[in-house]
């Protein structure tokens, strides 16, 4: 592969990656815990957008349960965001071979 062709391929990949990253920044994903009693929303890039807690979960005598469910929902949303990133960005770099790298 000559250098010009390689540079065109790199520029094309950079443009596709930039577009994919822009799309991920506005794609919202949701994580949940407690059968949906706690839900969190974030972008696929990990910017948190919101949290919803069903009022029946708020028990002043058991704050640990609510804390655990919020943490579980955050981790679930993070996993969904990471999977969304992989689904979108993975094909752009799969099989790419750059000489010298």
C-alpha positions as CSV (number, residue, x, y, z in Angstrom):
1,X,0.0,0.0,0.0
2,X,1.5,3.3,-0.9
3,X,1.6,6.3,1.5
4,X,-1.1,8.3,-0.3
5,X,-3.6,5.4,-0.1
6,X,-2.7,4.8,3.5
7,X,-3.2,8.5,4.3
8,X,-6.6,8.5,2.6
9,X,-7.6,5.4,4.6
10,X,-6.5,7.1,7.8
11,X,-8.4,10.3,7.0
12,X,-11.5,8.4,6.1
13,X,-11.3,6.4,9.4
14,X,-10.8,9.6,11.4
15,X,-13.9,11.2,9.8
16,X,-15.9,8.1,10.5
17,X,-14.6,7.9,14.1
18,X,-15.5,11.6,14.6
19,X,-19.0,11.1,13.3
20,X,-19.5,8.0,15.5
21,X,-18.2,9.9,18.6
22,X,-20.7,12.7,17.9
23,X,-23.5,10.1,17.6
24,X,-22.5,8.4,20.8
25,X,-22.4,11.8,22.6
26,X,-26.2,12.2,22.0
27,X,-27.2,8.6,22.2
28,X,-28.9,8.0,25.6
29,X,-28.8,4.6,27.3
30,X,-30.6,3.5,30.5
31,X,-29.5,1.3,33.3
32,X,-31.8,-0.1,36.0
33,X,-31.9,-2.0,39.2
34,X,-34.6,-3.4,41.5
35,X,-36.8,-4.4,38.6
36,X,-36.8,-0.9,37.3
37,X,-37.5,0.8,40.6
38,X,-34.2,2.7,40.1
39,X,-33.3,3.9,36.6
40,X,-30.4,6.1,35.4
41,X,-29.8,7.6,32.1
42,X,-26.6,8.6,30.5
43,X,-25.1,9.2,27.1
44,X,-23.2,6.4,25.4
45,X,-20.1,8.5,26.3
46,X,-20.8,8.3,30.0
47,X,-22.4,11.7,30.7
48,X,-25.1,11.2,33.3
49,X,-28.5,12.7,32.3
50,X,-30.9,11.6,35.0
51,X,-31.9,9.3,37.8
52,X,-35.4,8.1,38.8
53,X,-36.2,6.5,42.1
54,X,-39.6,5.0,42.8
55,X,-40.8,6.7,46.0
56,X,-41.7,3.4,47.7
57,X,-38.0,2.6,47.8
58,X,-37.2,5.5,50.1
59,X,-37.0,3.9,53.6
60,X,-35.3,6.1,56.2
61,X,-34.5,2.9,58.2
62,X,-32.7,1.2,55.2
63,X,-30.7,3.8,53.2
64,X,-28.1,1.1,52.3
65,X,-30.7,-0.7,50.1
66,X,-31.3,2.4,48.1
67,X,-27.6,3.2,47.9
68,X,-26.9,-0.3,46.6
69,X,-29.7,-0.1,44.0
70,X,-28.5,3.3,42.7
71,X,-25.0,1.9,42.4
72,X,-26.2,-1.2,40.6
73,X,-28.2,1.0,38.2
74,X,-25.2,3.2,37.5
75,X,-23.1,0.1,36.8
76,X,-25.8,-1.3,34.5
77,X,-25.9,2.0,32.5
78,X,-22.2,2.1,32.3
79,X,-22.1,-1.5,30.9
80,X,-24.8,-0.6,28.3
81,X,-22.9,2.6,27.3
82,X,-19.6,0.6,26.8
83,X,-21.4,-2.0,24.8
84,X,-23.0,0.7,22.6
85,X,-19.6,2.2,22.1
86,X,-18.1,-1.1,21.1
87,X,-21.0,-1.8,18.7
88,X,-20.5,1.6,17.0
89,X,-16.7,2.0,17.1
90,X,-15.6,-1.7,16.8
91,X,-16.5,-2.1,13.1
92,X,-14.5,1.1,12.2
93,X,-11.2,-0.4,13.5
94,X,-11.8,-4.1,12.9
95,X,-9.3,-5.6,10.6
96,X,-7.3,-2.4,10.2
97,X,-3.7,-3.0,9.7
98,X,-1.3,0.0,9.6
99,X,2.2,-0.8,8.7
100,X,4.7,0.0,11.4
101,X,2.1,0.0,14.3
